[in-house]
């Protein structure tokens, strides 16, 4: 049952990414895909790590998902971090 809930949250997050991307494409407002992927990607990768752990997947899959989540988080932080003026 818990795995189905995680699958549902993953699906809703992917639909959210699609909807926000289409909204930006047609209106020019909101976040561009380049801004969405790191933020939502980190969350998706964490959900995949939890799913892998709960389904008793090999530890390497959990570690890989956590690595992707960390890299996506770093990419998101790098994009958001203020750059000094010159």
Residue pairs with C-beta under 8 A, 6 or more apart in sequence:
2 54
3 51
3 54
3 55
6 47
6 50
6 51
6 54
7 51
9 47
10 44
10 47
10 48
10 51
13 40
13 43
13 44
13 47
14 44
16 40
17 33
17 36
17 37
17 40
20 30
20 31
20 36
21 33
21 36
23 29
23 30
24 30
24 31
24 32
24 33
35 79
37 72
38 72
38 73
38 75
38 76
38 79
39 72
39 76
41 68
41 69
41 72
42 69
42 70
42 72
42 73
42 76
43 69
45 65
45 66
45 68
45 69
45 72
46 65
46 66
46 69
48 65
48 68
49 62
49 65
49 66
49 69
52 61
52 62
52 65
53 62
